[in-house]
Amino acid sequence: MARSTSRGRSGGKGTSPRLAAHAGVVGQMLGAVGLLLGAVGLLLVTPAGWAGASTSLVAPGQQHYFRTEATGGTDRRGRPVVSGFVYNSHGLPAHHVQLDVEVLDASGQVLSRTLCYEDTMVPNFGRAYFEQRVPALGASYRVTVHSVEWMRTGGM
């Protein structure tokens, strides 16, 4: 009777299908464990490794840290824009600021609303310029800070 041999991926002789299946399961388990350890490592390294930026929506109690000035106009191509400054009176700098830009009519009703992402830092006790295209100009504008990342400096 002829004896059959199976060849695995490496082309070797005598690899049993049962051993190959076991090796596949072990490989999958090791891959899952590695992924889990990588995720845990990322969670452990991120807060200590960075300066401690924390993203948060600006709570109504924290709105007093921000003040905005906004005016309507047009850019160089004649498109409507709202531009101005956002002021930070907090002791920490704010980074990745999202502004809620509302265009209002003469009676104060909202005509349009745009979320504006500013990839700039607003220094502590300082200001930063913003400019956002809007669908149309209005009688007035309301700009509020939607979310920020507070930049923790030094220490942990």
C-alpha positions as CSV (number, residue, x, y, z in Angstrom):
1,M,0.0,0.0,0.0
2,A,1.4,3.4,-1.0
3,R,1.9,5.9,1.8
4,S,0.6,9.4,1.1
5,T,2.5,12.5,2.2
6,S,1.1,16.0,2.4
7,R,3.0,19.1,1.7
8,G,2.4,22.2,3.8
9,R,3.0,25.8,2.7
10,S,6.7,25.4,3.1
11,G,6.7,22.4,0.8
12,G,8.1,20.1,3.5
13,K,7.2,16.4,3.5
14,G,5.3,14.7,6.3
15,T,3.3,17.6,7.7
16,S,0.1,16.3,9.2
17,P,-3.2,18.1,8.5
18,R,-4.0,18.0,12.2
19,L,-0.7,19.7,13.1
20,A,-1.2,22.3,10.4
21,A,-4.7,23.1,11.8
22,H,-3.3,23.4,15.3
23,A,-0.6,25.8,14.1
24,G,-3.2,27.9,12.4
25,V,-5.3,28.2,15.6
26,V,-2.2,29.1,17.6
27,G,-1.2,31.7,15.0
28,Q,-4.7,33.3,15.2
29,M,-4.6,33.3,19.0
30,L,-1.1,34.9,19.0
31,G,-2.3,37.5,16.5
32,A,-5.3,38.4,18.7
33,V,-3.1,38.6,21.8
34,G,-0.6,40.8,20.0
35,L,-3.5,43.1,18.9
36,L,-4.8,43.3,22.4
37,L,-1.4,44.1,23.9
38,G,-0.8,46.7,21.3
39,A,-4.1,48.4,22.2
40,V,-3.4,48.3,25.9
41,G,0.1,49.7,25.2
42,L,-1.3,52.5,23.2
43,L,-3.7,53.4,26.1
44,L,-0.9,53.3,28.6
45,V,1.6,55.3,26.5
46,T,-0.7,58.0,25.1
47,P,-1.5,60.0,28.3
48,A,2.0,60.0,29.6
49,G,3.7,60.3,26.3
50,W,1.9,63.4,25.1
51,A,1.6,66.8,26.7
52,G,-1.8,65.8,28.0
53,A,-4.2,67.2,25.4
54,S,-7.8,66.4,26.3
55,T,-10.7,66.9,23.8
56,S,-13.9,68.1,25.3
57,L,-17.1,69.8,24.2
58,V,-17.3,73.1,25.8
59,A,-19.8,72.9,28.6
60,P,-22.1,75.8,29.2
61,G,-20.1,76.5,32.4
62,Q,-16.9,76.8,30.5
63,Q,-18.2,79.2,27.8
64,H,-17.1,82.2,29.9
65,Y,-13.4,81.3,29.0
66,F,-14.1,82.3,25.4
67,R,-15.2,85.4,23.7
68,T,-15.5,86.0,19.9
69,E,-15.7,88.9,17.6
70,A,-17.1,88.3,14.1
71,T,-17.9,90.3,11.0
72,G,-19.2,89.3,7.6
73,G,-17.6,90.1,4.3
74,T,-16.3,88.5,1.2
75,D,-13.0,86.8,0.4
76,R,-10.8,87.7,-2.6
77,R,-13.0,85.7,-4.9
78,G,-16.2,87.4,-3.7
79,R,-17.5,84.5,-1.7
80,P,-19.3,85.2,1.6
81,V,-17.2,84.7,4.8
82,V,-17.4,85.3,8.5
83,S,-14.1,86.2,10.1
84,G,-12.9,87.5,13.4
85,F,-11.1,86.5,16.6
86,V,-11.6,84.0,19.3
87,Y,-10.3,85.0,22.7
88,N,-9.2,82.5,25.4
89,S,-9.2,83.8,29.0
90,H,-8.3,80.4,30.5
91,G,-4.9,79.7,32.0
92,L,-4.3,76.9,29.4
93,P,-3.9,77.2,25.7
94,A,-6.7,75.8,23.5
95,H,-5.9,73.7,20.4
96,H,-8.0,72.3,17.6
97,V,-10.8,74.7,18.3
98,Q,-14.2,74.0,16.7
99,L,-16.4,77.1,16.2
100,D,-20.2,77.1,15.7
101,V,-20.8,79.9,13.1
102,E,-24.4,81.1,12.8
103,V,-25.6,83.6,10.2
104,L,-28.6,85.6,11.5
105,D,-31.3,87.6,9.8
106,A,-32.5,91.1,11.1
107,S,-34.9,89.5,13.6
108,G,-32.1,87.2,15.1
109,Q,-33.3,84.0,13.4
110,V,-30.7,81.6,12.2
111,L,-30.3,81.5,8.4
112,S,-27.4,79.0,8.3
113,R,-25.1,77.2,10.7
114,T,-21.6,76.0,10.0
115,L,-19.1,74.1,12.1
116,C,-15.7,75.6,11.6
117,Y,-12.5,73.6,12.5
118,E,-9.6,75.8,13.3
119,D,-6.3,73.9,13.3
120,T,-4.5,76.6,15.3
121,M,-3.7,77.3,18.9
122,V,-5.5,79.9,20.9
123,P,-2.9,80.9,23.5
124,N,-3.8,81.2,27.1
125,F,-5.0,84.8,27.7
126,G,-4.6,85.4,24.0
127,R,-6.5,85.3,20.7
128,A,-6.5,83.6,17.3
129,Y,-7.9,84.7,14.0
130,F,-10.5,82.6,12.1
131,E,-12.2,82.8,8.7
132,Q,-15.1,80.6,7.6
133,R,-17.0,80.5,4.3
134,V,-20.7,80.6,4.8
135,P,-23.6,80.0,2.3
136,A,-24.7,83.7,2.5
137,L,-24.2,86.9,4.4
138,G,-26.6,88.0,7.1
139,A,-27.6,90.9,9.2
140,S,-25.4,89.7,12.1
141,Y,-23.4,86.6,13.2
142,R,-23.1,84.5,16.3
143,V,-19.9,82.5,16.8
144,T,-19.5,80.2,19.8
145,V,-16.8,77.7,20.8
146,H,-18.1,74.1,20.2
147,S,-15.2,72.1,21.3
148,V,-11.5,72.4,22.2
149,E,-8.4,70.4,23.2
150,W,-6.8,71.9,26.3
151,M,-3.1,71.8,26.1
152,R,-1.5,70.8,29.4
153,T,2.0,72.2,29.6
154,G,4.8,70.6,31.7
155,G,4.5,67.9,34.3
156,M,1.8,65.3,34.1
